[in-house]
Amino acid sequence: MFVVGGESLVDLVSEPRGADGVIHMHAHQGGSPYNCAIALAKLGNSSGYLCPISKDGFGNYLMEPLDAAGVNVLLNERVFAPTTLALVTLNTKGEAQYEFYRGADRALDETQLIAALPERMELFQIGGFCPIEAEDAEIWMNVANAASRRGAVLSMDPNVRPSLISDFEAYRQRLDRFLDLVDMVKLSEEDLAALDATLGVAQHAEAFLKRPNCALVVVTLGDKGSRAFTPSGEATAEIFSPPVFGDTVGAGDSLMAGIISWLGENGKLSRGALAALDAAELSQMLRFGAVVAGLNCGQKGCNPPTRPEVDAVLSA
């Protein structure tokens, strides 16, 4: 099983103000780990999701896609804290910008989280919100270590959100602890710029690969595609453009699910196998992820594709 730990939330996406002067909003289920867990399940994987979900109406709304995709919701008991909300505005390219109002995703009980982990799992992915608050970071660090003891390769998608962080240097120190722990990491250009704008993509990747455990670095470049780096090679891939464009919400989460799926199917989910990935293999991996992400971008909000939809593109 692939297990993803971290935030779920409801995106409240605003439309441009109309002639009536009223701001109209649409609610979409979201949260990077939540999206990734659903994408993994829709790609045909055994997928587990680890995060508290509220008893409120938005919590019910969050449960619907999890159930529909066949995700194993690992915490059975819902919490009283309200669902975390994200206010989403879209620029002229359809790219999303976020402000957050947090609730249920921080209603954490370390004992319950660790007890809910499967006895064996292939991978545990750490969500981007996990390092933001010191008390949350300590809990999620202990959960990640417990997953590692149960055989999981550890991955992370930091999703750096400066608007959520009051003390960036303290956050960076907490993030560093996670990055020293994980075997693979996926970041965006924006993440890298927030962490250190003086370094280029390749310089960042080189620094990540010098960390104690990291063997694979993936960097998304928006409409310029993606790059991947291991000690054995590097590769670049273009985006896959869907016939009709919706928006980019959940594109990175879908790409990450595609990468994890490809690695699992090709027997590459171990630190040694990740480190040995060469340029040709990385190209195949990125292409698969790009198709998953591109098909998602053909929808409004995060709506990852099924495996047959991905296979139809790859075989065309």
Secondary structure, 3 states (H helix, E strand, C coil): CEEEECCCEEEEEECCCCCCCCCCEEEEEECHHHHHHHHHHHCCCCEEEECCCECCHHHHHHHHHHHHHCCEECCCCCECCCCCEEEEEECCCCCEEEEEECCHHHCCCHHHHHHHCCCCCCEEEECCCCCCCHHHHHHHHHHHHHHHHCCCEEEECCCCCHHHCCCHHHHHHHHHHHHHHCCEEEEEHHHHHHHCCCCCHHHHHHHHHCCCCCCEEEEECHHHCEEEEECCEEEEECCCCCCCCCCCCCHHHHHHHHHHHHHHHCCCCCHHHHHCCCHHHHHHHHHHHHHHHHHHHCCCCCCCCCHHHHHHHHHC
